[in-house]
Amino acid sequence: MYITMTVDGTFARICVCGEIDFDSLPQLRSAAAGLPEQVSDLHWDLTGTSFMDIAGLHLLFNTTTSSPDCRSTVTGLGRQPLWLLITAADANPAVFDLCRLLPDIAPAGFRPAVV
């Protein structure tokens, strides 16, 4: 597991390279918890992550940061991590709300205007 972090004012990016599982979860949570209090936008970049188990769901949906109002988003999802997120959201959309986590997903019930 290799993690890089950048902080720019209220924005932080954590890039993960390696598998996300229960062995790596404490290190990832520690990285998020160590962010400065002013961070209100946490971006997880999973471009280097080819595998994620249920520990990834715990990480992305129960992120512990130094700021309680911190918004988390994720990009760079490979096939397997994306499959896991979609499967979890299909099973329990109230708990695994992808609209909050994925910046390009429209809210449930959203209907685009007909032109």
Secondary structure as GFF3:
##gff-version 3
##sequence-region A 1 115
A	DSSP	beta_strand	2	8	.	.	.	ID=ss1
A	DSSP	beta_strand	11	17	.	.	.	ID=ss2
A	DSSP	alpha_helix	25	33	.	.	.	ID=ss3
A	DSSP	beta_strand	41	48	.	.	.	ID=ss4
A	DSSP	alpha_helix	54	61	.	.	.	ID=ss5
A	DSSP	beta_strand	71	75	.	.	.	ID=ss6
A	DSSP	alpha_helix	79	91	.	.	.	ID=ss7
A	DSSP	alpha_helix	98	101	.	.	.	ID=ss8
###
